[in-house]
Amino acid sequence: MADQEKTLKDEIIKVGQRLYNVGLAVAKSGNISARLDNDNILITATGTFLGDLKYEDIVKVNLATNKSESGKNSSSELPLHSLIYKNLSAKTIIHCHPSLINGYFAVNSSLKTLTFETKFYLGDVPVVEQDTPTVTKPELVINALKSSNLVVLKNHGAVSIADKFEDALSLIEALEEAVRTAAVARLFNKEALDDLDKPLKDNLTKNEASYPMFSKEHIQAIVDLVNKDELIAQKGKELDLTVQLAIKLDGSSSVYKFNFEKGKITKLEFDDNASYVISAPADVWQQVFLGNLDSFVAVTQGKMKLKGQLGQLSKWYVPFTCLFSLFKQVKITV
C-alpha cells in the first residue's frame, strides 16, 4: 500500500471513529470518501461500521469506471461521491445520518439560524428532497453543493465536502449543534421565531433593472442602494463603519473598492489597495449576486478568498450582512 493511500485510509478511519463517538453515525449507516489522485478515490465499502473501520473496509475506485480495484463492493452511494468529484474540486466527502438533523428536517424545510455562529459558518443550508434509501438524483445535490459545502438530504442525513476532513466534519457537527439549539429554544418558547434578520429584510429595496455582472453600472447600482439604506446608515454611524473594502473578479481586471465613511460609500475606486479584499471566480460571484450564496459563509467555507482578518471584519457584521443582502437586489443578466 502506497504511503499516500495508507495516510488517507488512516484519516478515513479516524473520521469514522469521530462520527460514531459523537453520535453522528450509528450501525452501518453513512459513507466517507477521499480523492486519492485525479483518477481514483478511496471510499468506505458497503455494509461497514464507520466507528470500527479496518483498512480492508476502504476500497480504491477508479472514477472513469466506478469499479473497485479489489473487487469488493463500495458504498451504495458511490454514484453520488463519484459525480461530486467529477463536478467539484472537493477532496473529501462525508455522508452521514445524524438523528437530530434527520428529525429536524423531517418536519422543517429550513434551518432556524438562532445564533451568529450558525449564520456565519452555515448560512442558509440547502435542503434537497429525498424519497429513496439511496440518492437517485445526484445532480440536485451537486447543484446545491455549488452554493454551500453542506447539504441536507431530507430524511437521509447530510452531505459535507471540503479539502480537509476536519473542515467537512466541523460543518456537520455545527449543523447538529444548530439543530439542537433550535430544539432547545422551542422548549422555552414554542412560538420562537428567528428575528435576527428581520430588520435587514424589512429594509431591503428592490431594483428591477438588470446589468452585466461586475460591470461599472452593476456595482454603481449597488452603491446607490447602500447609500439609501437606513439600517446601514444607522449601524454605520453606531459602529463607525469607516473602512476600504474591495471586491475582485478572479481571472479578470475587474475590481471595485468601496470607501466607507461611517456607513456611507463616499467614493468608488478601481483598485484592490484596501484593508479587505474579497475575491472569487465568476461562478461563485454569480451565486452571490443571485442570492444563492451568503458572502460570509462563502469566505468561511473557502469558496471566496478574503485578504484581511475575518474576525475584525465581523465587528461590522450587521451592516455588512445588509450590504451583502443588497447585492442580490440588483439583478444581473445571466
MOSUL-V593479 format. One record per residue. RES is the residue in three letters. PHI is phi in whole degrees, -180 to 180 (* if undefined). BURIAL is # if it has 16 or more other C-alpha atoms within 10 Angstrom, else .. D_FIRST is the distance of its C-alpha to the first C-alpha in whole Angstrom. Layout:
# MOSUL-V593479
res=RES phi=PHI burial=BURIAL d_first=D_FIRST
res=RES phi=PHI burial=BURIAL d_first=D_FIRST
This chain:
# MOSUL-V593479
res=MET phi=* burial=. d_first=0
res=ALA phi=-64 burial=. d_first=4
res=ASP phi=-59 burial=. d_first=7
res=GLN phi=-63 burial=. d_first=8
res=GLU phi=-65 burial=# d_first=7
res=LYS phi=-63 burial=. d_first=6
res=THR phi=-61 burial=. d_first=10
res=LEU phi=-66 burial=# d_first=11
res=LYS phi=-64 burial=# d_first=10
res=ASP phi=-61 burial=# d_first=12
res=GLU phi=-65 burial=# d_first=15
res=ILE phi=-63 burial=# d_first=15
res=ILE phi=-61 burial=# d_first=16
res=LYS phi=-64 burial=# d_first=18
res=VAL phi=-65 burial=# d_first=20
res=GLY phi=-60 burial=# d_first=20
res=GLN phi=-64 burial=# d_first=22
res=ARG phi=-63 burial=# d_first=24
res=LEU phi=-58 burial=# d_first=25
res=TYR phi=-69 burial=# d_first=26
res=ASN phi=-65 burial=. d_first=28
res=VAL phi=-99 burial=. d_first=30
res=GLY phi=80 burial=. d_first=31
res=LEU phi=-93 burial=# d_first=30
res=ALA phi=-143 burial=# d_first=28
res=VAL phi=-134 burial=# d_first=29
res=ALA phi=50 burial=. d_first=28
res=LYS phi=-106 burial=. d_first=26
res=SER phi=-94 burial=# d_first=27
res=GLY phi=92 burial=# d_first=25
res=ASN phi=-154 burial=# d_first=22
res=ILE phi=-134 burial=# d_first=19
res=SER phi=-147 burial=# d_first=17
res=ALA phi=-148 burial=# d_first=16
res=ARG phi=-77 burial=# d_first=16
res=LEU phi=-84 burial=# d_first=12
res=ASP phi=-158 burial=. d_first=15
res=ASN phi=-64 burial=. d_first=18
res=ASP phi=-109 burial=. d_first=17
res=ASN phi=-135 burial=# d_first=14
res=ILE phi=-129 burial=# d_first=14
res=LEU phi=-110 burial=# d_first=13
res=ILE phi=-145 burial=# d_first=15
res=THR phi=-66 burial=# d_first=16
res=ALA phi=-78 burial=# d_first=17
res=THR phi=-68 burial=# d_first=21
res=GLY phi=73 burial=# d_first=23
res=THR phi=-103 burial=# d_first=21
res=PHE phi=-89 burial=# d_first=22
res=LEU phi=-62 burial=# d_first=21
res=GLY phi=-80 burial=# d_first=22
res=ASP phi=-143 burial=. d_first=20
res=LEU phi=-75 burial=# d_first=17
res=LYS phi=-116 burial=. d_first=14
res=TYR phi=-54 burial=. d_first=10
res=GLU phi=-71 burial=. d_first=11
res=ASP phi=-84 burial=# d_first=14
res=ILE phi=-118 burial=# d_first=12
res=VAL phi=-110 burial=# d_first=12
res=LYS phi=-92 burial=# d_first=11
res=VAL phi=-126 burial=# d_first=14
res=ASN phi=-83 burial=# d_first=16
res=LEU phi=-68 burial=# d_first=19
res=ALA phi=-75 burial=. d_first=21
res=THR phi=-107 burial=. d_first=21
res=ASN phi=59 burial=. d_first=20
res=LYS phi=-112 burial=# d_first=18
res=SER phi=-83 burial=# d_first=15
res=GLU phi=-68 burial=. d_first=12
res=SER phi=-88 burial=. d_first=12
res=GLY phi=89 burial=. d_first=16
res=LYS phi=-74 burial=# d_first=16
res=ASN phi=-69 burial=# d_first=19
res=SER phi=-82 burial=# d_first=18
res=SER phi=-54 burial=# d_first=21
res=SER phi=-65 burial=# d_first=24
res=GLU phi=-92 burial=# d_first=25
res=LEU phi=-54 burial=# d_first=22
res=PRO phi=-56 burial=# d_first=25
res=LEU phi=-66 burial=# d_first=26
res=HIS phi=-58 burial=# d_first=23
res=SER phi=-59 burial=# d_first=22
res=LEU phi=-69 burial=. d_first=26
res=ILE phi=-62 burial=# d_first=25
res=TYR phi=-65 burial=# d_first=23
res=LYS phi=-76 burial=. d_first=25
res=ASN phi=-109 burial=. d_first=28
res=LEU phi=-129 burial=. d_first=27
res=SER phi=-91 burial=. d_first=25
res=ALA phi=-59 burial=# d_first=23
res=LYS phi=-109 burial=# d_first=20
res=THR phi=-140 burial=# d_first=20
res=ILE phi=-137 burial=# d_first=22
res=ILE phi=-124 burial=# d_first=23
res=HIS phi=-127 burial=# d_first=25
res=CYS phi=-143 burial=# d_first=27
res=HIS phi=-124 burial=# d_first=31
res=PRO phi=-61 burial=# d_first=32
res=SER phi=-65 burial=# d_first=36
res=LEU phi=-69 burial=# d_first=38
res=ILE phi=-63 burial=# d_first=37
res=ASN phi=-62 burial=# d_first=37
res=GLY phi=-65 burial=# d_first=41
res=TYR phi=-64 burial=# d_first=42
res=PHE phi=-80 burial=# d_first=41
res=ALA phi=-70 burial=. d_first=42
res=VAL phi=-119 burial=. d_first=46
res=ASN phi=-133 burial=. d_first=45
res=SER phi=-96 burial=. d_first=45
res=SER phi=-152 burial=. d_first=44
res=LEU phi=-89 burial=# d_first=43
res=LYS phi=-80 burial=# d_first=46
res=THR phi=-87 burial=# d_first=45
res=LEU phi=-88 burial=# d_first=47
res=THR phi=-121 burial=. d_first=45
res=PHE phi=-66 burial=. d_first=45
res=GLU phi=-61 burial=. d_first=41
res=THR phi=-64 burial=# d_first=41
res=LYS phi=-63 burial=# d_first=42
res=PHE phi=-72 burial=# d_first=41
res=TYR phi=-102 burial=# d_first=37
res=LEU phi=-112 burial=# d_first=37
res=GLY phi=65 burial=# d_first=40
res=ASP phi=-84 burial=# d_first=41
res=VAL phi=-73 burial=# d_first=38
res=PRO phi=-64 burial=# d_first=38
res=VAL phi=-121 burial=# d_first=39
res=VAL phi=-108 burial=# d_first=38
res=GLU phi=-62 burial=# d_first=39
res=GLN phi=-142 burial=# d_first=37
res=ASP phi=-127 burial=. d_first=39
res=THR phi=-134 burial=. d_first=36
res=PRO phi=-63 burial=. d_first=33
res=THR phi=-123 burial=. d_first=31
res=VAL phi=-73 burial=# d_first=31
res=THR phi=-105 burial=. d_first=33
res=LYS phi=-127 burial=. d_first=34
res=PRO phi=-63 burial=# d_first=31
res=GLU phi=-63 burial=. d_first=33
res=LEU phi=-69 burial=. d_first=36
res=VAL phi=-68 burial=# d_first=33
res=ILE phi=-62 burial=# d_first=31
res=ASN phi=-61 burial=. d_first=35
res=ALA phi=-67 burial=# d_first=35
res=LEU phi=-69 burial=# d_first=32
res=LYS phi=-72 burial=# d_first=34
res=SER phi=-108 burial=# d_first=36
res=SER phi=-156 burial=# d_first=34
res=ASN phi=-79 burial=# d_first=31
res=LEU phi=-132 burial=# d_first=32
res=VAL phi=-134 burial=# d_first=33
res=VAL phi=-93 burial=# d_first=35
res=LEU phi=-102 burial=# d_first=35
res=LYS phi=-57 burial=# d_first=38
res=ASN phi=69 burial=# d_first=37
res=HIS phi=-145 burial=# d_first=34
res=GLY phi=83 burial=# d_first=32
res=ALA phi=-143 burial=# d_first=31
res=VAL phi=-123 burial=# d_first=28
res=SER phi=-130 burial=# d_first=27
res=ILE phi=-125 burial=# d_first=25
res=ALA phi=-170 burial=# d_first=25
res=ASP phi=-78 burial=# d_first=23
res=LYS phi=-125 burial=. d_first=21
res=PHE phi=-60 burial=# d_first=21
res=GLU phi=-62 burial=. d_first=24
res=ASP phi=-75 burial=# d_first=26
res=ALA phi=-64 burial=# d_first=25
res=LEU phi=-67 burial=# d_first=26
res=SER phi=-65 burial=. d_first=29
res=LEU phi=-65 burial=# d_first=31
res=ILE phi=-68 burial=# d_first=30
res=GLU phi=-64 burial=# d_first=32
res=ALA phi=-65 burial=. d_first=34
res=LEU phi=-68 burial=# d_first=35
res=GLU phi=-61 burial=# d_first=36
res=GLU phi=-69 burial=. d_first=38
res=ALA phi=-64 burial=# d_first=40
res=VAL phi=-66 burial=# d_first=41
res=ARG phi=-62 burial=. d_first=41
res=THR phi=-63 burial=# d_first=44
res=ALA phi=-62 burial=# d_first=45
res=ALA phi=-67 burial=# d_first=46
res=VAL phi=-65 burial=. d_first=47
res=ALA phi=-60 burial=. d_first=50
res=ARG phi=-67 burial=. d_first=51
res=LEU phi=-63 burial=. d_first=52
res=PHE phi=-79 burial=. d_first=54
res=ASN phi=-151 burial=. d_first=56
res=LYS phi=-65 burial=. d_first=55
res=GLU phi=-98 burial=. d_first=56
res=ALA phi=-59 burial=. d_first=54
res=LEU phi=-122 burial=. d_first=53
res=ASP phi=-88 burial=. d_first=51
res=ASP phi=-102 burial=. d_first=54
res=LEU phi=-60 burial=. d_first=52
res=ASP phi=-99 burial=. d_first=52
res=LYS phi=-56 burial=. d_first=55
res=PRO phi=-61 burial=. d_first=57
res=LEU phi=-68 burial=# d_first=55
res=LYS phi=-65 burial=. d_first=55
res=ASP phi=-68 burial=. d_first=59
res=ASN phi=-101 burial=# d_first=59
res=LEU phi=-70 burial=# d_first=57
res=THR phi=-113 burial=. d_first=59
res=LYS phi=-83 burial=. d_first=59
res=ASN phi=-132 burial=. d_first=59
res=GLU phi=-90 burial=. d_first=59
res=ALA phi=-70 burial=. d_first=59
res=SER phi=-130 burial=. d_first=56
res=TYR phi=-139 burial=# d_first=54
res=PRO phi=-61 burial=. d_first=52
res=MET phi=-60 burial=# d_first=49
res=PHE phi=70 burial=# d_first=49
res=SER phi=-75 burial=. d_first=52
res=LYS phi=-62 burial=. d_first=55
res=GLU phi=-66 burial=. d_first=57
res=HIS phi=-62 burial=# d_first=54
res=ILE phi=-70 burial=# d_first=53
res=GLN phi=-64 burial=. d_first=57
res=ALA phi=-63 burial=# d_first=58
res=ILE phi=-66 burial=# d_first=55
res=VAL phi=-58 burial=# d_first=57
res=ASP phi=-61 burial=. d_first=60
res=LEU phi=-66 burial=# d_first=59
res=VAL phi=-59 burial=# d_first=57
res=ASN phi=-74 burial=. d_first=61
res=LYS phi=-97 burial=. d_first=63
res=ASP phi=-80 burial=# d_first=60
res=GLU phi=-71 burial=. d_first=62
res=LEU phi=-66 burial=# d_first=59
res=ILE phi=-62 burial=# d_first=58
res=ALA phi=-62 burial=# d_first=61
res=GLN phi=-64 burial=. d_first=62
res=LYS phi=-70 burial=# d_first=58
res=GLY phi=-63 burial=# d_first=58
res=LYS phi=-72 burial=. d_first=61
res=GLU phi=-61 burial=. d_first=60
res=LEU phi=-100 burial=. d_first=57
res=ASP phi=51 burial=. d_first=58
res=LEU phi=-75 burial=# d_first=56
res=THR phi=-125 burial=# d_first=56
res=VAL phi=-165 burial=# d_first=53
res=GLN phi=-107 burial=# d_first=52
res=LEU phi=-126 burial=# d_first=49
res=ALA phi=-111 burial=# d_first=48
res=ILE phi=-119 burial=# d_first=46
res=LYS phi=-135 burial=# d_first=44
res=LEU phi=-96 burial=# d_first=42
res=ASP phi=-60 burial=# d_first=39
res=GLY phi=78 burial=. d_first=40
res=SER phi=-148 burial=. d_first=43
res=SER phi=-96 burial=. d_first=46
res=SER phi=-76 burial=. d_first=47
res=VAL phi=-150 burial=# d_first=48
res=TYR phi=-132 burial=# d_first=50
res=LYS phi=-114 burial=# d_first=51
res=PHE phi=-91 burial=# d_first=53
res=ASN phi=-100 burial=# d_first=56
res=PHE phi=-89 burial=# d_first=56
res=GLU phi=-133 burial=# d_first=59
res=LYS phi=51 burial=# d_first=60
res=GLY phi=93 burial=# d_first=58
res=LYS phi=-104 burial=# d_first=60
res=ILE phi=-87 burial=# d_first=58
res=THR phi=-89 burial=. d_first=61
res=LYS phi=-155 burial=. d_first=59
res=LEU phi=-112 burial=# d_first=57
res=GLU phi=-119 burial=. d_first=55
res=PHE phi=-128 burial=. d_first=53
res=ASP phi=-144 burial=# d_first=50
res=ASP phi=-107 burial=# d_first=47
res=ASN phi=-81 burial=. d_first=49
res=ALA phi=-140 burial=# d_first=49
res=SER phi=-64 burial=. d_first=48
res=TYR phi=-132 burial=# d_first=45
res=VAL phi=-131 burial=# d_first=44
res=ILE phi=-106 burial=# d_first=42
res=SER phi=-130 burial=# d_first=40
res=ALA phi=-167 burial=# d_first=38
res=PRO phi=-72 burial=. d_first=37
res=ALA phi=-61 burial=# d_first=40
res=ASP phi=-66 burial=. d_first=38
res=VAL phi=-73 burial=# d_first=38
res=TRP phi=-59 burial=# d_first=42
res=GLN phi=-60 burial=# d_first=43
res=GLN phi=-63 burial=# d_first=41
res=VAL phi=-65 burial=# d_first=43
res=PHE phi=-71 burial=# d_first=46
res=LEU phi=-84 burial=# d_first=46
res=GLY phi=86 burial=# d_first=46
res=ASN phi=-92 burial=# d_first=42
res=LEU phi=-142 burial=# d_first=41
res=ASP phi=-79 burial=# d_first=42
res=SER phi=-64 burial=# d_first=42
res=PHE phi=-61 burial=# d_first=41
res=VAL phi=-64 burial=# d_first=38
res=ALA phi=-60 burial=# d_first=37
res=VAL phi=-71 burial=# d_first=37
res=THR phi=-67 burial=. d_first=35
res=GLN phi=-94 burial=# d_first=32
res=GLY phi=84 burial=. d_first=32
res=LYS phi=-77 burial=# d_first=33
res=MET phi=-122 burial=# d_first=36
res=LYS phi=-104 burial=# d_first=36
res=LEU phi=-122 burial=# d_first=39
res=LYS phi=-95 burial=. d_first=40
res=GLY phi=118 burial=. d_first=42
res=GLN phi=-84 burial=. d_first=41
res=LEU phi=-61 burial=. d_first=41
res=GLY phi=-61 burial=. d_first=42
res=GLN phi=-72 burial=. d_first=46
res=LEU phi=-64 burial=# d_first=46
res=SER phi=-69 burial=. d_first=46
res=LYS phi=-67 burial=. d_first=49
res=TRP phi=-103 burial=# d_first=51
res=TYR phi=-54 burial=# d_first=48
res=VAL phi=-64 burial=# d_first=51
res=PRO phi=-65 burial=# d_first=53
res=PHE phi=-74 burial=# d_first=50
res=THR phi=-62 burial=# d_first=49
res=CYS phi=-67 burial=# d_first=52
res=LEU phi=-57 burial=# d_first=51
res=PHE phi=-67 burial=# d_first=48
res=SER phi=-69 burial=# d_first=50
res=LEU phi=-68 burial=# d_first=53
res=PHE phi=-51 burial=# d_first=50
res=LYS phi=-79 burial=# d_first=50
res=GLN phi=-79 burial=# d_first=54
res=VAL phi=-96 burial=# d_first=54
res=LYS phi=-72 burial=# d_first=53
res=ILE phi=-112 burial=# d_first=51
res=THR phi=-81 burial=. d_first=51
res=VAL phi=-107 burial=. d_first=48
